Amino acid sequence: MTLALIIALPFLGVLLPLLAERFGRTACAAATGLVPLVGLILLLGQRSVLGGEPQVQRMEWLPELGLNLSLRLDGLGFLFALLILGIGLLVILYARYYLSEKEPAGRFFAFLLLFMGAMLGVVLSENLLLMLVFWELTSLSSFLLIGFWGHRSDARKGARMALAVTGGGGLALLAGILLIGHVVGSFELSTVLGAREVLQASPLFPLALCLVLLGVFTKSAQFPFHFWLPHAMAAPTPVSAYLHSATMVKAGVFLLARLYPLLSGNDLWFYLVSLTGLATLLMGAFMALFQNDLKGLLAYSTISHLGLITLLFGLDSPMANVAAIFHIINHATFKASLFMAAGIIDHETGSRDMRRINGMWKYMPHTAVLAMVASASMAGVPLLNGFLSKEMFFGETLAQNMMGSFNWVIPALATVGALFSVSYSVRFIHDVFFNGEPINLPNPHPHEPPRYMKVPVEILVLICLLVGVMPGVIVGPLLAGAAASSLNSALPEYSLAIWHGFNAPLAMSFVATAGGVLLYVLRKPLFDWYAGLPAMDAKLVFEQQVQRVVRFASRVTGYLENGSLQRYAMLLVLAAVVVVFAGLAPLPGIAGDRAQTPLDGITALGLILLAIAGPLTVWFHRQRLTALVILSIAGLLVALAFARFAAPDLALTQLSVEVVTMVLLMLALYYLPARTPKTSSSLRRLRDFVIAIGAGVMVTLLTYAVLTRPYDSIAGYYLENSVSGGGGHNVVNVILVDFRGFDTLGEITVLAIAAVGIFALLDGLRLLRRESDDEGRAWAKDRFPPILATLSRLLLPLALLVSVFIFLRGHNLPGGGFIAGLITSVALILQYIACGSRWVSTRLPLDYSRLAGLGVLIAGLTGLGAWFFGFPFLTSAFGHFHIPLVGDIELATAMLFDLGVYFTVVGATLLILSGLGSVTAPPPSLELREPLLSKEAP
């Protein structure tokens, strides 16, 4: 349970900053910091996984769908969880001083914890579907963080852009993971990672790979999906330091590392991943050099380094994998410290424009030293951590041999990318801390920030230094454990020594360093050339495309959803006809070879009457009451058909539904004219006639084609396991509350939501009470018939007793919560009809919406109870008990679930019917009329 607790801590701790905010920012930050601190303690207690043996914890949730609450901690997960919790703790301390007193710190820290929990879920999931749930949660929570300054339009637009791009990629990733699960037969990493041959032999592999990479590239800002990241810089700097250095943008490369044993080892992987990474590396490094916004420079440099990591994974060698993971560690430390330094400068000067914030060395020398060391690490200066992973990177570009005579291209372009990296790092140092005096700063007197605001930067820069001089001691075991988990095999031989002699990677590093410095010194012609280029605004292109999609969707929606129920029905039926025709067309013949059941006379007569009822309803559709009576006859015939074919549960349900539906429609008819006016043209009626005939023919052919062919039935399974697995002899009820309980839970939830929606539509609606019918005949002035009122009161306890009887017997004999709920509803509706809503409401003051909600809650809690005993959701338990004077009885947890169904049906049905019967208002009058005192709506 340790892994589950590590993930749950941030979600459980979301309330802490909200509650502590009233005590000040320090208390708020301290309460928030407790969460990652406790998580770190728990995580470090599991560091034995670095030795190579992963910890896997499983709890079944939806096993039939392959979705289980399975968690996995290995070296790779340990590394990323350490970055998420460790840098998260530093960001919380930093944000304490960055946020102003006027800003809602509690809300900010709550969003931060929500994102932290989502990221931990991504890196610690054993089940791929569970990982996808957390993956999408990172997109949603990052939207809240990026758009934290909601009063700024750039923050709102940046948040929407990030959500659209990463959310769209998440959908592609979902499709790819589903394909992988379909081919492999499992979504558990323990199985999936060992199925490389099976997956790559499948014809679906190229599609699955492309979909997964699409999700990865959008999340990790790879070209051409990079444009959202610079615009996400509108977020507060603590958000940038956290999301865009060590967490959100690393989720994509984490997935590359996690699925590396499954997806790599083929030409498609090499070309897609390596070339995308190379293009991103070059584009990001080039664009970073010309940014005037300090965070803009860091954003494009982040894109470039993410491209470098992606390129390393694409090179498809064990050593390149090690280098990629090493650079993930290094990039997280120096980039987080640089974002924090940029935030300090912005916080103290009021600007991020590098054309204005010059000469900061004079005003904040301590911050300058920290930022310069971190920049040097980003540039790959020796004795810093960035130098070591850059050397590995150069070595692996030279070692690849997948491009034949063009093998030189990747190392040459990698050197160019590193050259630009050095150049923008030099620009960061020179333009911000030297280069003359500040120019028109909003805060003309910059100074060092509060002491503890610099502590997180100092810790991260110290790590850069220590890793640079003692890599084997500081990160050796962590790197080895993470790389071994990513490779899922033995590690290659490698050395973390800081000196490997004079070799080709060192020469490439020297060329990149010297060339980068020289490029910056001679930058003016290059900057002038860049200034003359047409503006490249990916944000504008993105927004234009979004507007086009919105306009197209509006036109389509305007045509389809014009408020006409007739059009909606026509389109649905027409679509069904097309789909059925497409399925039947390839068949060699409609009739199958399965033996047909003989038809007896009674069944044939029922079918004939049922067939006649349909056309009769259409013929009399303008006479609403007549059509309703014919429909009720058709419903009764269906109930009799269920009884004829030995389905008493269905017959009882159908009969109960018919009664409730009849009352509902009768209440609706009270407010409608007795006859439907003619509104459709002859041509439209002809069109509808053709579509209706086509639908009837297609459904008939489909039914005949299916029933005359052999098919696998699961009825035998339910019949065999109803007693042993569900403890009941009534197979239908056991299916509803046990085998398919999740379906039933969804259905009663929809029923409750629909009832609340209908009640909301009727609430406040008042229709004038009609004084006469359509022919001018006045309504009777009599009060409710006394005989009916008396009989209804006498029948109520009897009906409730029958309802209880039907409920209790449902697990073994025809009945159950649904039928019992309908019987109770009919009994109570009879009270409304016989005595009036005012009389019933006074004597039965029930809140039907709460009753329906209580039913859904009971059903849901019944399912959750199974988890506490280690069983899947909604697993039922049963047993036989002896009670004195009563005898042996059976008790099952399914009865509680059925009770939830009962309450939901009663609450939803009465909420609709009582609301519909209470919308009448008296006609306008200057005096109180007798009808108001003597007549209520039925």
N, C-alpha and C positions, 0 to 999 in steps of 0.2 A: 504493500500500500504506500510505500515511500514515494514512488514515482507519481502516483495519483495525487498525493499530498503536495508534491512540488508544483504540479500543474494547477491544482485547485487553490493554492495559497493566494496567487494574485486575484483570482475571481472572488474568493471569499474576503480578501482585503480591500476590495473596491470601496466598501463603506467607511473604512478607517479615515482616509483623508477628508471625506465629506463630513464626518462627525468631528474630526479634530480641527477643521478649518476655523471654527469659532474661537479657538485658543491661539490663533496666530499662525504665521507661515512656518515658523520653526517647528511648532508642534505638529503641524500638518505634514511637513517633510519628514519629521522623525517617525510619525506613525506610518507613513508610506514606506520609508526605508526599512522598517522592521520586516516587511514582506520579503524583499529579495535577500535580506540578511539571513532570515531563517531558511529560505530556500537554498542559499549557498551552503549553510551548515549541513543541511540534509544532503545536498549534492556531494559535497566533499567527503561525506561519510560513505559514499558509494564509489570512491575512486579506484577500488579494486577492479572495476570494469576495464581500466586501461591496460590490464594484463591480458585482455583478449577474450574473456568470457562475458558475453552480454547478459544483462538481466531482462527477462521478459515476464510481464505480468498480464494475465488475460482475465477478462470477465465478459461473458457472453451478453450481447445486447439484442441484436437482430441477426442471429446466425444464419437464417435462411437467405438473407440479403448479403451475407458476408461482412456485415458491419458489426464489429465487436469493440469493446472498450479495452483494446490491447495496447500496452505501453512497452517501450523498449529503451534500455539505456546501455549503450556501448560507447566505445571511445569517441566516435563521431558525435553522438548525441551529447556526451559529457562535455566535449569541447564547446559546442554551440550553446548548451545550457549555461556553461560557465561564462561565456561572453554575454549572454542575455541577462543573467542575474548580476554579474560583476559590473559590467558597464551600466546596466540599469541602476544599480545602487549609486554609482558615481554621478550619473545624470540627475538623480533625485537630489543629491547634495548640491549640485551645480544649479539646478532649477530653483532651489530655495532662494538664491540670491539674484537669479536672473529675472524672475517674475516680479512685477511691481506689486505694491500693496493693494492696488485697485483691481487687480486681475483675480479671477476665481481660482485660487490655487487648488482648492479641493477638487473641483471639476477636472482640472488639468491632470492632477495626480491619479484621479480615478480612471481617466482615459488611458494614462500611461500604464497602470496596472492591468487594465483590460487587454491592452496590446501585449504586454509582457506575458500574460497567461496564454494568449493565442500563439505567440511564438514558441513558448515552451511546449505547447501541444503539438506544434508542427514537428519539432526536432525530437520529441520523445514518443511519437506514435509508432506503434508496431503495425497497425492496420492502416492501409493506404486510404481507405474511405474516411476513417476518423481523421487522418492527417488533412484530407481535403476540407473537412468541416472547420478545422482550426485555420487552414490556409485562407479560406474566405473570411473568417473572423479577423485575421490580420488586415485584410483589405478594408473591412468596415471600421475597425478601431483606428487604423491609420488615417482614414477619412476624417474621423473626429479630431485627431491630433493635428493633422495638417490644416484643417479648417478651424482650429481653436480660436484664432482671431477672426471671428465671423463678421466683424464690422468692416473688414477689408475685402474688397472685391477680388484682389489677387489671391488671397487665401481661399476664398470660396471656390474660385475657378481652379486653382491648383489641386484642391481636395477632390473636386468632381473629376478632374482629368485623371488623377491617380486612381480613383475608384473605378472609372470607366475602363482604363487600360488594364489594370491588374485584375479587376473583376472579370473582364472579357477573357483574359488569359486563363483565369481560374476555370471558366467554363470549358475551354479547350483542354485544360489539364484533367478535368473531370471525365471528359470523353476518352482521353488517352488512358487514364487509370482503369476505366471500365473495360476498355479493350484488353488491357493487360490482364485484368482479373478474369475476363472471359476466356482468354487463351490459356492462361496458367491454371485457372481453376481455384484461385485463392487470392485474397487481398492481404494476407499476412506476409510481412517482410521475410520472416524465417523461411517461408516457402518460395516466395517470389524471387528472392535474390539468388536462389540456386536453380532457377529455371531459364537460364540464358538460352540454352540450345532449343528448348521448346518454343520460347517466344520468337527467337530470331528465325526459326524455321517456318513460322506462320506467315501466310500472305498478308496478314493484318499488321505485321511488325512495322513496315515503313509508315503507315498511317498513325499507329500508336506512338511511334517515336516522334513524328512531327508534331502531334498534338501535345505531348508532354513537353517538348522543347518550346512550343509556343507559350505554354504556361510559365516555363522557366524564364524565357527571354523577356516576357512582359514584366515579370516580378523583379528581375535583376537589371532592368533598364538596358537591355541589349539593343543595338541598332537593328531595325529602325523603330523600336518601341522605347527609345531612350528619353523622348522629349518630356515625359511627365515628371522626371526627376528634377530638372532645373526649376520647373514651376512649383514643385513642392517645397522649394526653399522659402516660400512665403510663410511657412510654419515657424513658430518660435525656435530659436537655436537649440535648446535642449532636445526638441523633437528631431531636428536634423542630426544632432550628434548621436542620437540613439538609433533612429530608424535608418539613417542613410550612411551609417558606418559599420554597424555590427549586427543589425537585426533584419529589418524588412527586406532591404535589397540583397541581403545574404541568404534569404530564404530560397531564392532560385538556385544559387550555386550550391546551397546545402542539398537541394534535391538532385542536382547533378552528381554530387558526391555520394548521396545515398543510393541512387539507382545506377551508379557507375558499373557495378558487376553485372547488371541485367541488360543495360542498353548499349554498352560500349563494345569494342572489338569488331567493328565492321566499317566499311568505307563510308556509309551514309552518316554514321556518327561523326567520323573524322571531319568530313567536309562541312556538314551543317554546323557543328559546334565550334570547330577551330576557326573557320572562316568568319563566322558571326562574331566570335570573340576578337579576332584580329581586326575586323572592321570597326568594332566598338572601341577597341584599344586606340586605334589611330584617330578616329573621329573625336572621341572624348578628349584625348591629349591635345589635338589641334585646337578644338573649340575652347578648351580651358585657358589657353595662352592669351586669348583676346578678350576674356571677360573682365569687365570693370567692377562688377559686383563681387565682393569678397566671397560670399557664399556661392555665387554663381561659378567662380573658379573652382571652388571645392566640389561643387556638384558635378561639373564635367570631369574633374579629376577622378571622382568616385566612379563615374561611368567608365572611364578609361581603365581603372584598376579592376573593375568588375569584368571588363573585356579581357584583361590579362588573365584573370583566374579562369574564365570560361575557355580561353584559348588553351590553357594548360590542360584542362580536362579533355578538350577535344584532341590534343596530341596523342591521347590514348596509349600512354605507357605508365607503368607503375611509378616510375620516378617523377613523371610529370604530375601524377596525382598527389604525391608527397609535396611537391613544390606548390601546387595549388592550395593545399590545406595550410601549408606554412604561410603563404601570402595572405590567406584569409585571416590568420591570427595577427600578422603584422599590420595589415591594412586596418583592421578594427582598432588597433591601439593608436597608430599615428593619425588616422583620419578623425577618430572621435576627439582626440586632443586638439587637432586643428580646428574642428568645428567649434569646440568650446572656446578656443583662443579668439576665433572670429566673433563669437558671441560677446566675449569680454570687450573687444574693441568696439563693436557696435553699441554695447551697453554703455560704455564710457564716453564715446564720441558722438553717438546719435547718428552715425552714418556707416555704410559698408562700401562706399564708393572709393576705390583705390586711387582715384585721381585727386581725392581730397584728404584722405587719412594718411598723410605722409609724415615721416619723422617721429613715429610713435616710440622709437627707442628712447628719446629724451623724456617722455612722459610716463612710460610704463616699461622700464627695462626688464623687470622680472618676467612679465608676460612675453616680452620680445624674445628673451632667451628660450623660454619654453616653446614658443611658436617656431623659432628658427631651428631648434633641434628636431621637432616633429616634421618640419618641412624638409630638412636634410634627410630624414629617414624616408620620406615620401620620394625624394629624388634618388635614393639608393646610395647615399654616402657611406663609405666604409665605417665599421665599428658601430653601425646602427642596424636595427633589425631588417629594415627595408633592403639593405645591401645584400643580405644573405639570400633572401627569397628571390631577389632580382638575378643574382648569379645562377641560382638553380633554374630560373626561367630561361635565361640565355642558353644555358647548357642543354636544356630540353628542346629548344627550337633548333639547335644545331644537330641534335640526335635524331630528329624525325626524318623519315625517308619515304613518306607516302606520296610525294609529288614528283618523284623521278628527277628529271633534269631541272625541275623548278624548285628543288629542295632549298635553294638559297633564298627564295622569296620570303619565307616566313622569318628566318633570322634577320634578314636585312630590314624588313618592315618593323620587326620587333625592336630593332635598334633605333629606328626612326621614332617609334612611339616613346621609347625611353628617353630619347633626346628631347622631345617636346615636354616630357614629364619633368626633366631637370630644368628646362627653361621656365615653365610656369611656376615651379617651386622657387627658383631664383627671383622671379617677378614678385611672388608673394612676399618674400623676405625684403627685397629692395624697396618696392613701392610702398609698403606699409610701414616699415620701421626706419627707413632712411629716405632718400630722394627729396630732401628739402624739408620745408615746414608745412604744417597742415593748412588747408585752404577752406575757409568758410565753413567750419564745422558747426553743426547745430549746438553742440556743447563745446564752447571755446576753451574749456579748461579740463582736458582729459587727465586721468590719473589712474593709478593701479586700482583694481577692483577690491572688494572686501577679501580679507585674508583667506577665508575658507572657500571662496569661489574658485580660487586657484588650485586648491588641493586636488580635485579630480584631474586637472591637467597635469599637475606634478606627478601624480601616480602613474598616469599613462605614459608620460615622457620617460619616467624612470624605467618602466618596462621596456620601452624602445631601446634604452641604453643597455640594460642588463641582458636582454636577448641578443643585442648586437655583439657583446663581448663574452657572454657565457651562454650561448644558445643551448648547448647540450644539457646544462644544469637547469635552466629556467623552463624551457619548453620541450626538451627532449622526450620525456615520457608521454606528455600530452600529445605531441605531434605523432609519435609512433603509434599510440593507441587509436587516434582518430584516423590516421592513414590506413592502418590495418583494417579498421572497421569499414572504411570506404572501399578498399580493394577486395575485402572479403577473402583475402588470401595472404600469403606470406609477404612481408615487406621486402623491397629491394635493398641492396646494400647502398648506404649513403652516409655521408659525413656532414656534421654540422660545424666543422672547424671553420674559423673565421679567415683562414688563409689556405688556399689550395695551389699556390704557386702561380707562375705566369702561364696563362692558358687563354684559349679563345674567348670564353665568357668574360674574363677579366679585360681582354682587349675591347670587347664590345661595350663593356661598362665604361671603360676609359673614353671611347669614342662618344658614347652617349653623354657622359658628364662634360667633357670638353666641348662637344658640339652644342649641348644645351646652353652652357654659359656663353659661348660665342654667339649663338642665335639671339640670346637676350641682349647682349651688348650691341649687336647690329640689327636690332629689332625694328628701327624706324621704317625702313623701306617695306618690310613685311607688314607692319601695322597699317601703313598707308595703303598698301595693296588690298589688305583685308577691308579697310574702311570703304574702298570703292566697289566692293562686291555687293550684289543685291542682298537685301535683308533676308535672312533665312529664319523665319519664324514658324517653327513647328506648331506652336500654340494656335496661331491663326489658321493654319491648314486643318488642324484637328477640330477647331470650333466650326469651321466652314463645313467639314464633313458631317459633324454632329447636326448642324442646322439642316443640311440636305436630308439626312435620315429622318429628322423630326418632321420636316415638311412632307416627305413621302409618306411617313406613317400617318400624319394627320389627314392626308388625302384618302388613303386607304380606309382609315378609321371612319372618316366622314361618310364614305360610301357605304361601308358595312354597318356601322352603328348609327343609324339615322333616327333611332327612337321607335322604329316600327317592329313590333313583335312578329308581325307576319313575315317581314324580311328575314329576321333572325331564324325563325322556324324553317323558312324556305331554304336558306343557305345551309343550315345544319342537315336537313333531310337530303338536299342535293349532294352535299359532300359525302354523306353516308352511301348514297346510291353510287357515286363515282368510286369510292373505296371498295365497296362490295363487288362492283363490276370488274375492277382491276384484279381482285382476288379470284373471281370465278373465270375470267377470260382464258387463262392458261390451261384450265382443266380440260382433259379430253372429253369429258361428259359430266353432266350434272349428277346423274344417279351413280351411286357407288355399288359395291358388290355385297353389302351387308344385308342379311335377311330382314325383311320388314315385318313389323308386328301386326297381326290381324286386327281389324277395327270392328268392335261390336256395335250393336244398334244404338244403345244408350249414349255411348261416346260420340257416335256419328251425329245423333240428334243434337247433342250439346254443341258440337262444332258448327253445325248448320245454324243454330240459333245465335251462336257467338258471331258467326260470319254475317248474319243478317243485321245484328245489332249495330255493327260499324257503319254500314251505309245508311241505316235508319237515323243514326245520330247526325250524320252529315246532312241528310235530307231535312231533318227538323231543327237544324242548328240555329235558325232564327227564332224559334220558339224555345226560349232558354229552359223553362221548366220541363217541357216535354223531352228535350235533349238530355237533361240531367237524369230524368227517370230512366230513359233508355240506357244511359251510361251505367246507372246503378244496377240495372238488370245484367249488363255485360259483366260487371264486377262480381255479381252473385254467381253467374255462370262460371267464372274463373275459380271462385272459391269451391264450387261444387266439383270442378275438374280436379282441383287439388285433393279433395276428399275422395274422389273416384279412384285416383291413382295412389292412394295410401299415403297421403302427406297431410295428416291432421294438423300439424303445427302451422303449415302454410295456409291451410284452410281457415283456421282460427284467426291468423294474422290478417289475411285478406278480408275476412268478414268484418273484423274490428276496424280496419283501415277504411273500408267502404262506409261504415257508419259515421266515423269521424269526418271523412271527406264530404259526405252528403251534408252534414251539418254545416261544415265550413262553406260549401258552395251555396247552401240555402241562405246563410247569412250574407254572402256576397250578393245574391240575387235580390235581396231586400232593397239594395241601393241602386239596382240597375233596372232599365225598362224591361218589360216582359218579353219584348220582341227585339231582335237585333236589327238595326237599320242596314240597308244595303249601302256598302261603301266601296266595293270592288267593282271594277269594270269587267265586262264579259271576257276580254282578252286575258286579264289577270286571273280570272276564275278558271279559264281554260288552261293556262300555264300551271296553276296550282293542281288542277285535276291530273294533268300529265305527270307532274312530279310525284303526286301521291300514288298514282297507279304504278309508276316506275319503282317507288320505294317499296310498295307492297309486293310487287313481283320479285324484286331483288332479295328482300328478306325471306320470302317463301323459298326461292331457289337456294339461298345460302343455308337455310335451315334444313332443307331436303338434302343438300349436298353433304352437310356435316353429319346428319343423323343416319345416312345410308353408307357411311364409311366407318371402318373400325377406328377406335381412338382409345387412348389410355385413360382409365378412370381412376380417380383417387378415392372414390366412394368406399372401396374395399378397405383401405387403410383406416378410414374413420370408423367403419363398422367394427373392425377388429380391435381398435385401440380406444374406443369410446369409454368402456368400463375400466380397463386397466390404466389408461392414461389420463382420463378425465373424471372417472368416478361416477359416470352417469349412463343410464340406458337410453335416454333420449338423445340420439345422435345429433339431431338438428341443434338442440340447445347447447350441447357440448361443443359443437363447432363454433357457435356464436360467442360463447363466453370463455372458451379455452383454446381450441386449436387455432381459430381465426379471431381471437380476442382483440388483436391490434386493429383489424379491420373494423370491428364493432366499435372500438373506442373512437376511431376516426369518424365513423358514421354518426354517433351520438354527439360528437363535438360539432360536426357540421349542422346537425339538427338544432342544437342549442344556439349556435351562431345565427342560423336562419331565423329562428324564433325571435331572438333579440333584435335582429334587423327588421323584421316585420313589425314588431312592437314599436321600434323607433320611428318607422314610417307612419304608424297609426297614432302615435302619441301626439296629442295636440290637435289632431284632425277632428273637425266637427262638421258633420253633414246635416243639412236641414231635414227634419223628420217630415216625411210625406204625409199629407192629409188624406190622399186617396190613391187608388190604383190608376193604371194608364187609361182606363175607360171612365174615369171620373167618379167611381164609386167610393164613398167614404169608408175609411177603415173602421172596424167595430170599436166601440168605446168601452167594451167590457174589460175588467181587470183580468188577470191571468185566471184561466179556468180553475176553479177550486178543486175539482176532482183530480185533474192532472197534477196540481200542486201537492195535494195530499198523497197521491200515489207515488210521486217522485220522492217525497220525504221518506215514505215507507220502504221504497226500493233501494234507497241509498245505502243503508247498512248491509242489506243483502248483497248488493252489487260489490261493495267493498270486501265483504266476506268471500265472495266468489273470486275477486281479484287476488286476495291473499292466498286462497286455495290454489289458483292457477299459478301464482308465483312460486309457492313452495314445492309444487309437484313438477315444476318445469325441467328439473335436471334428469328426471327418470320417466316422465310421462308428458304428453303434449301440454305445453304452457311455457312459462318463463317470464322474465321481466318485461319484455316488450309487449307481449299480449296482455299481461296484467296491467301494465301502464295504460294501454288503450282502453281496457275495460273500466278502469278507474276514471279515465278522462271522460268516457261516455256517460258514466254515472253522474259526474259533476256537471257536465254540459247539460244534462237533463234538468238539473236544478236551475241553471241559468235560463233555460227555455221556459220552464214551468213557473218559476218564481221571480225571475228578473235578476239582473246583475247587481242591483243595489241591495236586494235582500240577501243574495249569496255573499257579496263582499262584506256585508256587516257581520255575518255569522261565520264566515270562513276567510279571515283576513290573512291570506297567504300571498307572499311575494313570489310569483311564479318564475320570474327571471332568476331569483336566488335558488329556487328549487331545482331548476334546470342546471344551474352552475354547480350546485351541490352534487347532483348526479354525476356530472363529468369529473368532479374532484374525487368522489368516492371511487369511481372506476379507475382513474389514474393512480390514486394512492394504492389501490389493490395491486396494480402492476408493479409499482415501485417497491412494494413490500417483498416481492420475490427477490429483489436484488440483495436485500439484507441477509438472505440465507444462501447467497451464492448461485441463484438460478436466473435464467434469462427473464427479461421483462414480461410480465403477465403470465408467468408459469403458475399454474394453480396447484393447490395441495388439498387433499381430502382424507377423511378417516371415518371409521365407524365407532360410535360410542354408545354405551348402555346407560340409559337414564331410568331410575326407578319410577315405576308406575306408567312410564311411557314405552319403555322397551329400547330396542336397538334403533338408532338413527344414524344417518350419514350427514356429516358437516363438511362443506367444501368452501374454500376461499372464493370459488367462482360465484357463490351466492352473493357475496359482497359486490362483486362486479355486476351481477345481474340486478342488484339493488340500485346501483348507479344508473343502469339502463332504465329501470323503472322510474326513478325520480326525474331523469332527463325527459323521458317520453311524456310523463304527466305535466311537468313544468312547461315544456315547449308547446305541447298541444293546447293547454289552457291559456298560456300566454297569448297565443295567436287568436284563439276563438273568443276569449273574453275581451281582448282588445278590439276585435272586429265588431263585437256586439255592443260596444260602448262608444261608438263614434257619432251617434246621432245627437242632434241639438234641436231644441224646440223651434218652430217657425217664429219669425219676428212678431211680436204682439205688444200692445200697450197695456195689457192686463194679463194676469195669470190665468191660463185656461185650464179647464178640468182635465183635458187629455194629458197634460204634464203630470198630473197626480195619479192618473189611472192607467197610463200606458208607457211601457219601456220598449226599447228595441229588443227584438228576440235575440 
